[in-house]
C-alpha cells in the first residue's frame, strides 16, 4: 500500500485522469464518424486510407518531438498546450472543405495527438511512481470510458443526421473546457528542480537500455495494428460488409471500449497479484479469441460481441508497456516512455496501411480479410509477454519520492 501520499499527489492523479478522458473522448468522436467523413468529402476507399494513414504517421512525429521537448520543459507544458489543440482540430476536420484542407487538418490532428499521447503517459508514469504501486491501467480505463461516450455521441449524431462540424464541435468544446480547468494541477517541471543541461539530457538518453524497450514496443505495435483496424474500420466493416445501420455500426467501437473499461478497472490488481507478464499473456490469448470472432462474424451483432472480447484482452498491453518502460528508465525523465510511445504509431501506421491495402482488393469481404493480419500478429503479444516484467533500473535516488516530467 502506498504511504506518504500528499494532496498534491492526488491533484496530479485527478488531472492526469482528466487528460486521458479528454483524449479518449476526442479520438473516439473522430474515428467513429469515419464513414461520415468519407461521405462528406466524397473520398474513395483508397483516399480514405491515405487520410487514416496520415494520422499515425504525423502522430509519430509529434511523439518524437515531445520526447525532445519535455525533459527540459516538462510534459505538463506540452500537455497544456497540445490537448486543447487536439480538441480544436477535430472541429476543424468537420469544418474544412476540399481534399488539401482535409489533409492539412488531419495532419494537425495527428501532430497534436502524438504530443498529447507521449506527455499524458509521462504524467501517468510520474503519478504511478509517486504512489509506489501499479496505477496506469486505471488511467487507460478512464480513456476507454470517455471513448464510450464519444462513440455513443457519434451514434446519436448519426441518428440525428448532424453535420460533421456539429458532431465534432460538442466533444471539442467539452474537451477544451476540461483541459483548461485541470491542466494547472499536472506535475510540472519546476517541481523537479533545475532543468538538466544538454549534456545531462544526452547522458540520460544513453542510460536508457534499448532491449527492454524494443521487446515491449514490438508487442505494443502489434496491439496497435489491431487497434488501428478497429478504430479506423470497425464502423465501416459493420456498415459495408455486415449490414449494420449507421446508428448501429459505431457500437462495435463502443463495445470494444466498454470491454476495455471493465478489464482495465481490475488490471492493476491483477498486475500486483499475478505480475505483468501473466496479465499480458492472458490478455493476448483473450484478444486472439476476439480477433478470430471478428474475422468469422456472420452479422453485425456477432461482430460487436467479438470486438468486445478483443478489447477485453488487448487493453492491458499499452498501459503495462508504459509501466515497464518507466521501470527501466534510470533517469526519471520519461525518455523510455517517449520511445515506447513511438511504437504506438508504428502499429497504427501498419494497421492503417494493411487494411487500406487489402480492403479494396475485394469489395464484398475486403475488410474481413484485412482483419486476418492483426489476428496473426496478436500471437506476438503472447510470445513477448515475459518482457513486460523487466528488472527495474538502478538509480542514485531510487528510494526518493521522485517526480518524472
C-alpha positions as CSV (number, residue, x, y, z in Angstrom):
1,X,0.0,0.0,0.0
2,X,1.3,3.5,-0.9
3,X,2.3,5.7,2.0
4,X,3.0,9.4,2.3
5,X,0.6,10.4,-0.5
6,X,0.0,14.1,-0.4
7,X,-2.8,16.3,-1.5
8,X,-0.6,17.4,-4.4
9,X,-0.2,13.8,-5.5
10,X,-4.0,13.3,-5.5
11,X,-4.4,16.5,-7.6
12,X,-1.9,15.4,-10.1
13,X,-3.6,12.0,-10.4
14,X,-7.0,13.6,-10.9
15,X,-5.6,15.9,-13.6
16,X,-3.9,13.0,-15.4
17,X,-7.3,11.2,-15.4
18,X,-8.8,14.3,-16.9
19,X,-6.2,14.3,-19.7
20,X,-6.8,10.7,-20.6
21,X,-10.6,11.3,-20.6
22,X,-10.3,14.2,-23.0
23,X,-8.0,12.3,-25.3
24,X,-10.4,9.2,-25.3
25,X,-13.4,11.4,-26.0
26,X,-12.0,13.3,-28.9
27,X,-10.3,10.4,-30.5
28,X,-13.4,8.3,-30.3
29,X,-15.6,11.1,-31.6
30,X,-13.3,11.3,-34.6
31,X,-12.9,7.6,-35.6
32,X,-16.5,6.5,-35.1
33,X,-17.6,9.0,-37.8
34,X,-15.1,7.9,-40.4
35,X,-17.9,6.8,-42.8
36,X,-19.4,10.3,-42.5
37,X,-16.0,11.9,-43.2
38,X,-15.8,9.7,-46.3
39,X,-19.3,10.6,-47.5
40,X,-18.9,14.4,-46.8
41,X,-15.7,14.6,-48.8
42,X,-16.6,12.1,-51.4
43,X,-13.5,10.0,-50.7
44,X,-12.8,6.7,-52.4
45,X,-11.6,3.8,-50.2
46,X,-8.1,4.5,-51.4
47,X,-8.2,8.2,-50.5
48,X,-9.8,7.4,-47.2
49,X,-6.9,5.0,-46.4
50,X,-4.5,7.9,-47.1
51,X,-6.4,10.1,-44.6
52,X,-6.4,7.4,-41.9
53,X,-2.7,6.6,-42.5
54,X,-1.8,10.3,-42.2
55,X,-2.9,10.4,-38.5
56,X,-0.4,7.9,-37.1
57,X,2.4,8.9,-39.4
58,X,2.3,12.5,-38.2
59,X,1.4,11.5,-34.6
60,X,4.7,9.6,-34.5
61,X,6.5,12.8,-35.3
62,X,4.5,14.6,-32.6
63,X,5.5,12.0,-30.1
64,X,9.2,12.2,-31.0
65,X,9.2,16.0,-30.8
66,X,7.6,15.7,-27.3
67,X,10.3,13.3,-26.3
68,X,12.9,16.0,-27.2
69,X,11.0,18.9,-25.5
70,X,9.5,17.7,-22.3
71,X,12.7,16.5,-20.5
72,X,13.6,20.2,-20.3
73,X,10.2,22.0,-20.1
74,X,8.1,19.2,-18.7
75,X,5.3,17.0,-20.1
76,X,2.7,19.2,-18.3
77,X,3.6,22.2,-20.5
78,X,3.3,20.0,-23.7
79,X,0.0,18.6,-22.5
80,X,-1.5,22.0,-21.6
81,X,-0.7,23.4,-25.0
82,X,-1.4,20.5,-27.2
83,X,-4.5,19.0,-25.7
84,X,-6.8,22.0,-26.4
85,X,-5.3,21.9,-29.9
86,X,-6.4,18.3,-30.4
87,X,-9.9,19.3,-29.4
88,X,-9.9,22.3,-31.8
89,X,-8.6,20.3,-34.7
90,X,-11.4,17.7,-34.6
91,X,-13.8,20.6,-35.0
92,X,-11.6,21.9,-37.9
93,X,-11.8,18.5,-39.6
94,X,-15.6,18.9,-39.6
95,X,-15.4,22.5,-41.0
96,X,-12.9,22.3,-43.8
97,X,-13.8,21.8,-47.5
98,X,-11.6,20.2,-50.2
99,X,-9.0,17.5,-50.1
100,X,-6.0,19.7,-49.4
101,X,-7.7,21.4,-46.4
102,X,-8.8,18.0,-45.1
103,X,-5.3,16.5,-45.3
104,X,-3.9,19.6,-43.5
105,X,-6.5,19.4,-40.7
106,X,-6.0,15.7,-40.2
107,X,-2.2,16.2,-40.2
108,X,-2.6,18.8,-37.4
109,X,-4.8,16.5,-35.5
110,X,-2.2,13.7,-35.7
111,X,0.7,16.0,-34.7
112,X,-1.1,17.2,-31.5
113,X,-2.5,13.6,-30.8
114,X,1.1,12.3,-30.8
115,X,2.3,15.1,-28.5
116,X,-0.6,14.5,-26.1
117,X,-0.1,10.7,-26.1
118,X,3.5,11.0,-25.1
119,X,3.0,13.7,-22.4
120,X,-0.1,12.2,-20.8
121,X,1.7,8.8,-20.5
122,X,4.7,10.5,-18.9
123,X,2.3,12.1,-16.4
124,X,0.7,8.7,-15.7
125,X,4.1,7.1,-15.1
126,X,5.1,10.0,-12.9
127,X,2.0,9.7,-10.7
128,X,2.5,5.9,-10.5
129,X,6.0,6.5,-9.2
130,X,4.8,8.9,-6.6
131,X,2.2,6.4,-5.4
132,X,4.6,3.5,-5.5
133,X,2.1,0.9,-6.9
134,X,0.6,0.0,-10.2
135,X,-2.0,2.6,-11.3
136,X,-1.5,3.0,-15.0
137,X,-4.2,0.7,-16.3
138,X,-6.7,2.9,-14.3
139,X,-5.7,5.8,-16.5
140,X,-6.4,3.8,-19.6
141,X,-9.8,2.7,-18.1
142,X,-10.7,6.4,-18.0
143,X,-9.6,6.8,-21.6
144,X,-11.8,3.9,-22.6
145,X,-14.8,5.2,-20.6
146,X,-14.5,8.5,-22.4
147,X,-14.2,6.6,-25.7
148,X,-17.5,5.0,-25.0
149,X,-19.1,8.4,-24.5
150,X,-17.5,9.6,-27.8
151,X,-18.8,6.5,-29.7
152,X,-22.3,6.9,-28.2
153,X,-22.3,10.6,-29.1
154,X,-21.4,9.6,-32.7
155,X,-24.2,7.1,-32.9
156,X,-26.6,9.8,-31.7
157,X,-25.2,12.4,-34.1
158,X,-25.6,10.0,-37.0
159,X,-29.2,9.2,-35.9
160,X,-29.9,13.0,-35.7
161,X,-28.1,13.5,-39.1
162,X,-25.9,16.2,-37.6
163,X,-23.3,17.8,-39.8
164,X,-19.7,16.8,-39.4
165,X,-18.9,20.1,-37.7
166,X,-21.8,19.9,-35.3
167,X,-20.9,16.3,-34.4
168,X,-17.3,17.3,-33.7
169,X,-17.9,20.7,-32.0
170,X,-19.7,19.3,-28.9
171,X,-16.9,16.9,-27.8
172,X,-14.3,19.6,-28.8
173,X,-15.8,22.2,-26.5
174,X,-16.2,19.7,-23.6
175,X,-12.5,18.7,-24.1
176,X,-11.2,22.2,-24.2
177,X,-13.1,23.2,-21.1
178,X,-11.9,20.1,-19.1
179,X,-8.3,20.6,-20.3
180,X,-8.1,24.2,-19.3
181,X,-9.7,23.6,-15.9
182,X,-7.4,20.8,-14.9
183,X,-4.1,21.5,-16.6
184,X,-2.6,23.6,-13.8
185,X,-2.6,20.7,-11.4
186,X,-0.4,18.4,-13.5
187,X,3.1,17.6,-12.3
188,X,5.2,20.5,-13.6
189,X,8.9,20.6,-14.5
190,X,9.6,23.2,-11.7
191,X,8.8,20.6,-9.1
192,X,11.9,18.6,-10.2
193,X,14.4,21.4,-9.5
194,X,16.8,22.8,-12.1
195,X,16.3,21.8,-15.7
196,X,19.0,19.4,-17.0
197,X,21.7,20.7,-19.3
198,X,22.0,19.5,-22.9
199,X,24.9,17.3,-21.8
200,X,22.8,15.8,-19.0
201,X,19.9,15.1,-21.4
202,X,22.2,13.3,-23.8
203,X,23.7,11.3,-20.9
204,X,20.2,10.5,-19.7
205,X,19.1,9.2,-23.1
206,X,22.2,7.0,-23.3
207,X,21.4,5.4,-19.9
208,X,18.0,4.1,-21.1
209,X,18.5,0.5,-22.3
210,X,17.0,-0.3,-25.8
211,X,16.5,-4.1,-25.5
212,X,13.5,-4.0,-23.0
213,X,12.1,-1.0,-24.9
214,X,12.2,-2.9,-28.2
215,X,10.5,-6.0,-26.6
216,X,7.5,-4.3,-25.1
217,X,7.4,-1.8,-28.0
218,X,7.1,-4.6,-30.6
219,X,4.3,-6.2,-28.7
220,X,2.6,-2.8,-28.4
221,X,3.0,-2.2,-32.1
222,X,1.2,-5.5,-32.8
223,X,-1.6,-4.5,-30.4
224,X,-2.0,-1.2,-32.2
225,X,-2.2,-2.8,-35.6
226,X,-5.4,-4.4,-34.3
227,X,-6.5,-1.2,-32.6
228,X,-5.9,0.8,-35.8
229,X,-8.0,-1.6,-37.8
230,X,-10.8,-1.4,-35.1
231,X,-10.8,2.3,-34.6
232,X,-10.5,3.2,-38.3
233,X,-12.6,0.5,-39.9
234,X,-14.9,-1.3,-37.4
235,X,-17.8,1.1,-38.1
236,X,-17.2,0.8,-41.9
237,X,-16.9,-3.1,-41.6
238,X,-20.3,-3.3,-39.9
239,X,-21.9,-0.9,-42.4
240,X,-20.4,-2.2,-45.7
241,X,-20.0,-5.9,-45.1
242,X,-22.2,-7.0,-42.2
243,X,-25.4,-5.0,-42.9
244,X,-25.3,-2.8,-39.9
245,X,-27.1,0.6,-40.0
246,X,-25.3,3.9,-39.5
247,X,-26.6,4.2,-35.9
248,X,-25.7,0.6,-35.0
249,X,-22.3,0.4,-36.7
250,X,-20.5,2.7,-34.2
251,X,-21.5,0.4,-31.4
252,X,-18.7,-2.0,-32.4
253,X,-16.1,0.5,-31.2
254,X,-18.3,1.3,-28.2
255,X,-18.4,-2.4,-27.2
256,X,-14.6,-2.6,-27.7
257,X,-14.2,0.3,-25.3
258,X,-16.7,-1.0,-22.7
259,X,-14.8,-4.2,-22.5
260,X,-11.6,-2.2,-22.1
261,X,-13.0,-0.2,-19.2
262,X,-14.1,-3.4,-17.5
263,X,-10.7,-5.1,-17.9
264,X,-8.6,-2.0,-17.1
265,X,-10.6,-1.4,-13.9
266,X,-9.2,-4.6,-12.4
267,X,-6.0,-5.0,-14.4
268,X,-3.9,-3.1,-11.8
269,X,-5.0,-5.5,-9.2
270,X,-4.1,-8.4,-11.5
271,X,-0.6,-6.9,-12.1
272,X,0.0,-6.5,-8.4
273,X,-1.1,-10.1,-7.6
274,X,0.0,-12.1,-10.7
275,X,2.7,-10.0,-12.3
276,X,2.7,-8.0,-15.5
277,X,3.8,-10.9,-17.7
278,X,0.9,-13.2,-16.7
279,X,-1.6,-10.4,-17.2
280,X,-0.3,-9.6,-20.7
281,X,-0.1,-13.3,-21.7
282,X,-3.7,-13.8,-20.7
283,X,-4.7,-10.6,-22.4
284,X,-3.0,-11.6,-25.6
285,X,-4.8,-15.0,-25.7
286,X,-8.2,-13.4,-25.0
287,X,-7.6,-10.8,-27.7
288,X,-6.7,-13.5,-30.2
289,X,-10.1,-15.2,-29.5
290,X,-11.8,-11.9,-30.1
291,X,-10.0,-11.3,-33.3
292,X,-10.9,-14.7,-34.6
293,X,-14.5,-13.9,-33.8
294,X,-14.2,-10.6,-35.8
295,X,-12.9,-12.4,-38.8
296,X,-15.6,-15.1,-38.7
297,X,-18.6,-12.9,-37.7
298,X,-21.7,-13.6,-39.9
299,X,-23.5,-10.4,-38.9
300,X,-23.2,-7.2,-37.0
301,X,-24.3,-8.4,-33.5
302,X,-21.7,-11.2,-33.5
303,X,-19.0,-8.8,-34.7
304,X,-19.9,-6.3,-31.9
305,X,-19.6,-9.1,-29.3
306,X,-16.3,-10.2,-30.9
307,X,-14.9,-6.7,-30.8
308,X,-15.8,-6.6,-27.1
309,X,-13.8,-9.8,-26.4
310,X,-10.9,-8.4,-28.4
311,X,-10.9,-5.2,-26.3
312,X,-11.2,-7.2,-23.1
313,X,-7.8,-8.9,-23.8
314,X,-5.7,-6.4,-25.7
315,X,-6.4,-3.4,-23.5
316,X,-3.8,-4.3,-20.9
317,X,-0.9,-4.1,-23.4
318,X,-0.3,-0.3,-23.7
319,X,-0.5,0.7,-20.0
320,X,1.6,-2.2,-18.8
321,X,4.1,-1.4,-21.6
322,X,4.4,2.2,-20.4
323,X,4.8,1.0,-16.8
324,X,7.6,-1.4,-17.9
325,X,9.3,1.5,-19.7
326,X,9.2,3.5,-16.5
327,X,10.8,0.7,-14.6
328,X,13.8,0.5,-17.0
329,X,14.4,4.3,-17.2
330,X,17.0,5.2,-14.6
331,X,16.7,9.0,-15.4
332,X,13.2,9.7,-14.3
333,X,12.9,12.0,-17.3
334,X,10.4,10.0,-19.4
335,X,12.9,9.1,-22.1
336,X,11.8,5.4,-22.2
337,X,8.2,6.3,-22.2
338,X,8.6,8.6,-25.2
339,X,10.5,5.8,-27.0
340,X,7.8,3.2,-26.3
341,X,5.1,5.6,-27.4
342,X,6.6,5.7,-30.9
343,X,5.7,2.0,-31.3
344,X,2.1,3.1,-30.8
345,X,2.3,4.9,-34.1
346,X,4.3,2.2,-35.8
347,X,1.4,-0.1,-35.1
348,X,-1.1,2.4,-36.2
349,X,0.7,3.1,-39.4
350,X,1.0,-0.6,-40.2
351,X,-2.7,-1.2,-39.2
352,X,-4.0,1.6,-41.4
353,X,-1.7,0.6,-44.3
354,X,-2.6,-3.1,-44.1
355,X,-6.3,-2.5,-44.0
356,X,-6.1,0.2,-46.6
357,X,-4.2,-2.1,-49.0
358,X,-6.2,-5.3,-48.5
359,X,-9.8,-3.9,-48.2
360,X,-10.1,-2.5,-51.8
361,X,-9.0,-5.8,-53.3
362,X,-12.3,-7.5,-52.5
363,X,-15.4,-5.2,-52.4
364,X,-17.5,-7.9,-50.6
365,X,-15.1,-9.2,-48.0
366,X,-12.0,-7.0,-48.1
367,X,-12.3,-5.7,-44.6
368,X,-12.9,-9.2,-43.2
369,X,-9.7,-10.4,-45.0
370,X,-7.8,-7.4,-43.7
371,X,-8.6,-8.3,-40.1
372,X,-6.8,-11.6,-40.6
373,X,-3.4,-9.9,-40.4
374,X,-3.8,-8.3,-36.9
375,X,-5.3,-11.6,-35.8
376,X,-2.0,-13.4,-36.6
377,X,0.1,-10.6,-35.1
378,X,-1.7,-10.9,-31.8
379,X,0.4,-14.1,-31.2
380,X,3.5,-11.8,-30.9
381,X,2.0,-10.4,-27.7
382,X,1.7,-13.8,-26.1
383,X,5.3,-14.7,-27.1
384,X,6.8,-11.5,-25.7
385,X,4.7,-11.3,-22.5
386,X,7.7,-12.1,-20.3
387,X,9.4,-8.8,-21.4
388,X,6.7,-6.8,-19.7
389,X,8.2,-7.6,-16.3
390,X,11.8,-6.3,-16.6
391,X,14.3,-5.8,-13.8
392,X,14.0,-2.2,-12.6
393,X,16.8,0.1,-13.4
394,X,19.1,1.2,-10.6
395,X,19.2,4.9,-9.9
396,X,21.1,7.0,-7.5
397,X,17.8,8.2,-5.9
398,X,15.7,5.0,-6.3
399,X,14.4,5.4,-2.8
400,X,13.5,9.0,-3.2
401,X,10.0,10.4,-3.8
402,X,10.9,11.1,-7.4
403,X,8.8,13.1,-9.9
404,X,9.0,12.4,-13.6
405,X,8.1,15.1,-16.1
